[in-house]
Amino acid sequence: MINPAELELLQKALSRLAEGFEALPEFTPDFDADAVAGVLDTVATRMQDNYPYYHPQYAGQMLKPPHAVARIAYAMSLWVNPNNHALDGGKASSALETECIVELGRMYGWDRPLGHLTGGGTMANLEALWVAGRLHPGKKIIASRQAHYTHSRISEVLGLPFSPVAVDEQGRMDLADIESLLEGGDVGTIVATIGNTGLGAVDRLPEILELASKYGARVHADAAYGGYFGLAGELHEATRRTYDNLVNVDSIVVDPHKHGLQPYGCGCVLFRDPAVGRFYKHDSPFTYFSSAELHLGEISLECSRPGAAAVALWATQQLFPLEKGGQLSLWLDDCLLAARDFWAALDASTAYQPLMQPELDIVCYALNADTASASAAHARKVFEEAAKRELHLAMIELPASLVAKYVDGLEQDQETVTCLRSVLMKPEHHEWVPRIMAILEAAAAA
């Protein structure tokens, strides 16, 4: 879990940082080291009550450990504690953030998008839908029933109507249902989810863009989870077409704290048209007094934001450039292949029935049973038995009608089925699939 080299590199980075302030009179803030040691020992003990998120046998929720370079850069920057709301509070880190945004934009084929980092995907989606609402006042937001619940909640916060879109058996938005809603004439924005958080399904963007153009709607891509997979070389052909079309959407959200190897919280919102920055315009009598340059706070709904997030992301993108065929790309391929191998292993099992084949690195699977209620009960027991064997999974509640498309002869004696869900977002998962599968078989037998 802890590599001593990280602590050595942090010490060297802090020493280099200190050299930039040597001209100042000597001043080192003091603290009671003994008191701090006691508190930290207690905190470390309390933090043991966690799942081992960093370990390959954590195959549950979408929790990916940050890379060492991100951890070290983030920690080092805390000695300055920059605030990227304004240049006065985050001079160097604001410049690094601006450079990060350029690189993230290029990943989607945009040269100079308007954008900034956020505390996470929720805030990033809020900004994207806020701008959408300004461009189409009072018009409806529509998103997949398998999209993150944040879209319906954000629409409510913004005072915009919202309608969910039915999904097909692959977990993607049903195109006929989209068009039916568009025909009403009151839809302003279609949210296309590029890797929904439940099933990992990627909405069919080329067809969605055609419908949006036909009916004059805006398209926002919520790629909070799947935004980096455009770099991968192992995408299915249909999924690749969606990523190739991200250049044509109006706004994109991506979370570097997912597949971008960053600590929480680091989200990002990007707008293809920089002119939407006019909606953010405001005057502050105290925040912007030392520079005539554009401040990140002038294109953000958030005020104080950690500059440390930008420092960590910039360092990571220096070490792992956002390019196809690079190391980050190869790691993403490992995740895709891990999910496919896992799906195939589940399909060969008599205890489990995998659902739709994975587009990204999320696999959902049911327990074979005659009824929906029996399948659900068995899934919950396997979840507990696997945890006893230090394999940590996640559960997802899915419509019985969807599960029945994959589990032959399933009697739908209840509306939903508890299924198991594994997010194989660590590259190491690819080589750990046989071990994970062996524990699952033992858990099912128990």
Rosetta blueprint (number, residue, H / E / L):
1 M L
2 I L
3 N L
4 P H
5 A H
6 E H
7 L H
8 E H
9 L H
10 L H
11 Q H
12 K H
13 A H
14 L H
15 S H
16 R H
17 L H
18 A H
19 E H
20 G L
21 F L
22 E L
23 A L
24 L L
25 P L
26 E L
27 F L
28 T L
29 P L
30 D L
31 F L
32 D L
33 A H
34 D H
35 A H
36 V H
37 A H
38 G H
39 V H
40 L H
41 D H
42 T H
43 V H
44 A H
45 T H
46 R H
47 M H
48 Q L
49 D L
50 N L
51 Y L
52 P L
53 Y L
54 Y L
55 H L
56 P L
57 Q L
58 Y E
59 A L
60 G L
61 Q L
62 M L
63 L L
64 K L
65 P L
66 P L
67 H L
68 A H
69 V H
70 A H
71 R H
72 I H
73 A H
74 Y H
75 A H
76 M H
77 S H
78 L L
79 W L
80 V L
81 N L
82 P L
83 N E
84 N L
85 H L
86 A L
87 L L
88 D L
89 G L
90 G L
91 K H
92 A H
93 S H
94 S H
95 A H
96 L H
97 E H
98 T H
99 E H
100 C H
101 I H
102 V H
103 E H
104 L H
105 G H
106 R H
107 M H
108 Y L
109 G L
110 W L
111 D L
112 R L
113 P L
114 L E
115 G E
116 H E
117 L E
118 T E
119 G L
120 G L
121 G H
122 T H
123 M H
124 A H
125 N H
126 L H
127 E H
128 A H
129 L H
130 W H
131 V H
132 A H
133 G H
134 R H
135 L H
136 H L
137 P L
138 G L
139 K L
140 K E
141 I E
142 I E
143 A E
144 S E
145 R L
146 Q L
147 A L
148 H L
149 Y L
150 T H
151 H H
152 S H
153 R H
154 I H
155 S H
156 E H
157 V H
158 L H
159 G L
160 L L
161 P L
162 F E
163 S E
164 P E
165 V E
166 A L
167 V E
168 D L
169 E L
170 Q L
171 G L
172 R L
173 M E
174 D L
175 L H
176 A H
177 D H
178 I H
179 E H
180 S H
181 L H
182 L H
183 E L
184 G L
185 G L
186 D L
187 V E
188 G E
189 T E
190 I E
191 V E
192 A E
193 T E
194 I E
195 G L
196 N L
197 T L
198 G L
199 L L
200 G L
201 A L
202 V E
203 D L
204 R L
205 L H
206 P H
207 E H
208 I H
209 L H
210 E H
211 L H
212 A H
213 S H
214 K H
215 Y H
216 G L
217 A L
218 R E
219 V E
220 H E
221 A E
222 D E
223 A E
224 A L
225 Y L
226 G L
227 G H
228 Y H
229 F H
230 G H
231 L H
232 A L
233 G L
234 E L
235 L L
236 H L
237 E H
238 A H
239 T H
240 R H
241 R H
242 T H
243 Y H
244 D H
245 N L
246 L H
247 V H
248 N H
249 V L
250 D L
251 S E
252 I E
253 V E
254 V E
255 D L
256 P L
257 H L
258 K L
259 H L
260 G L
261 L L
262 Q L
263 P L
264 Y L
265 G L
266 C L
267 G E
268 C E
269 V E
270 L E
271 F E
272 R L
273 D L
274 P H
275 A H
276 V H
277 G H
278 R H
279 F H
280 Y H
281 K L
282 H L
283 D L
284 S L
285 P L
286 F L
287 T L
288 Y L
289 F L
290 S L
291 S L
292 A L
293 E L
294 L L
295 H L
296 L H
297 G H
298 E H
299 I H
300 S L
301 L L
302 E L
303 C L
304 S L
305 R L
306 P E
307 G H
308 A H
309 A H
310 A H
311 V H
312 A H
313 L H
314 W H
315 A H
316 T H
317 Q H
318 Q H
319 L H
320 F L
321 P L
322 L L
323 E L
324 K L
325 G L
326 G L
327 Q H
328 L H
329 S H
330 L H
331 W H
332 L H
333 D H
334 D H
335 C H
336 L H
337 L H
338 A H
339 A H
340 R H
341 D H
342 F H
343 W H
344 A H
345 A H
346 L H
347 D H
348 A L
349 S L
350 T L
351 A L
352 Y E
353 Q E
354 P E
355 L L
356 M L
357 Q L
358 P L
359 E L
360 L L
361 D L
362 I E
363 V E
364 C E
365 Y E
366 A E
367 L E
368 N L
369 A L
370 D L
371 T E
372 A H
373 S H
374 A H
375 S H
376 A H
377 A H
378 H H
379 A H
380 R H
381 K H
382 V H
383 F H
384 E H
385 E H
386 A H
387 A H
388 K H
389 R L
390 E L
391 L L
392 H E
393 L L
394 A E
395 M E
396 I E
397 E E
398 L E
399 P E
400 A H
401 S H
402 L H
403 V H
404 A L
405 K L
406 Y L
407 V L
408 D L
409 G L
410 L L
411 E E
412 Q L
413 D L
414 Q L
415 E L
416 T E
417 V E
418 T E
419 C E
420 L E
421 R E
422 S E
423 V E
424 L L
425 M L
426 K L
427 P L
428 E L
429 H H
430 H H
431 E H
432 W H
433 V H
434 P H
435 R H
436 I H
437 M H
438 A H
439 I H
440 L H
441 E H
442 A H
443 A H
444 A H
445 A H
446 A L
